[in-house]
Amino acid sequence: MTAEKFCLLASASFLMNGLLTGVWKYVGMMRSPEGVAPAYVDIAHRTSLMYAFACLVLRELVPTSPVGPTATLWVVAIPIIYFASAVALYMLHGWLKD
């Protein structure tokens, strides 16, 4: 897999996750007497959408990479893995309602 395709796949995954957590957020808002979603669900929703855009930015930077294709894939994979782990932890905390 090329770095550009990896970034595009990650962006699509974050976008879909943002849409699904948006539904989760909406359901939380409807069930809450105050009309607010759990904090970590809100954070997971917003960060998923922001990280989708960040992956597109990374994809646009790939052609200017001074290193080879394999190294470029690793260079973009490291922040994307960080993004995914952050969103996963936000979702876990949202699920636990802490």
C-alpha positions as CSV (number, residue, x, y, z in Angstrom):
1,M,0.0,0.0,0.0
2,T,1.3,3.5,-0.8
3,A,1.4,6.3,1.7
4,E,-1.1,8.3,-0.3
5,K,-3.6,5.4,-0.3
6,F,-3.0,4.8,3.4
7,C,-3.8,8.4,4.2
8,L,-6.9,8.4,2.0
9,L,-8.1,5.1,3.7
10,A,-7.4,6.6,7.1
11,S,-9.3,9.8,6.2
12,A,-12.3,7.8,5.1
13,S,-12.2,5.7,8.2
14,F,-12.0,8.8,10.5
15,L,-14.9,10.4,8.6
16,M,-17.1,7.4,8.9
17,N,-16.2,7.1,12.6
18,G,-17.1,10.8,13.0
19,L,-20.5,10.2,11.4
20,L,-21.2,7.2,13.6
21,T,-20.0,9.0,16.8
22,G,-22.2,11.9,15.7
23,V,-25.2,9.6,15.9
24,W,-24.0,8.4,19.3
25,K,-23.6,12.0,20.4
26,Y,-27.1,12.9,19.1
27,V,-28.7,9.9,21.0
28,G,-26.8,11.0,24.1
29,M,-28.1,14.5,23.7
30,M,-31.7,13.3,23.3
31,R,-31.5,11.1,26.4
32,S,-29.9,13.7,28.6
33,P,-32.2,16.0,30.6
34,E,-29.7,18.8,30.0
35,G,-29.5,18.1,26.3
36,V,-25.7,17.5,26.3
37,A,-23.8,14.4,25.2
38,P,-21.2,12.7,27.4
39,A,-18.0,14.7,27.2
40,Y,-15.8,12.0,25.7
41,V,-18.4,11.1,23.1
42,D,-18.4,14.7,22.0
43,I,-14.6,14.8,21.9
44,A,-14.4,11.5,20.0
45,H,-16.9,12.9,17.4
46,R,-15.0,16.2,16.9
47,T,-11.5,14.7,16.8
48,S,-12.6,12.0,14.3
49,L,-13.7,14.7,11.9
50,M,-10.6,16.8,12.5
51,Y,-8.3,13.8,12.1
52,A,-10.1,13.0,8.8
53,F,-9.0,16.4,7.5
54,A,-5.5,16.0,9.0
55,C,-5.1,12.7,7.0
56,L,-5.9,14.6,3.8
57,V,-3.3,17.2,4.6
58,L,-0.8,14.4,5.2
59,R,-1.8,12.9,1.8
60,E,-1.1,16.2,0.1
61,L,2.4,16.4,1.7
62,V,3.4,12.9,0.6
63,P,4.6,13.9,-2.9
64,T,7.1,16.3,-1.4
65,S,8.6,13.7,1.0
66,P,12.4,13.6,0.7
67,V,12.6,9.9,1.7
68,G,11.7,6.8,-0.2
69,P,8.2,5.2,-0.5
70,T,8.6,2.8,2.5
71,A,9.9,5.5,4.8
72,T,7.2,7.9,3.7
73,L,4.6,5.2,4.6
74,W,6.1,5.0,8.1
75,V,6.3,8.7,8.4
76,V,2.5,9.1,7.8
77,A,1.6,5.9,9.6
78,I,3.0,7.2,13.0
79,P,0.7,10.2,13.4
80,I,-2.2,8.3,12.0
81,I,-1.7,5.5,14.5
82,Y,-1.5,8.1,17.2
83,F,-4.8,9.7,15.9
84,A,-6.5,6.3,15.9
85,S,-5.4,5.4,19.4
86,A,-6.5,8.8,20.7
87,V,-10.0,8.4,19.2
88,A,-10.3,4.8,20.4
89,L,-9.5,5.9,24.0
90,Y,-12.0,8.8,23.8
91,M,-14.6,6.3,22.6
92,L,-13.7,3.9,25.4
93,H,-14.1,6.6,28.0
94,G,-17.4,7.7,26.4
95,W,-18.6,4.1,26.6
96,L,-17.6,3.9,30.3
97,K,-19.2,7.3,30.9
98,D,-16.4,8.5,33.1
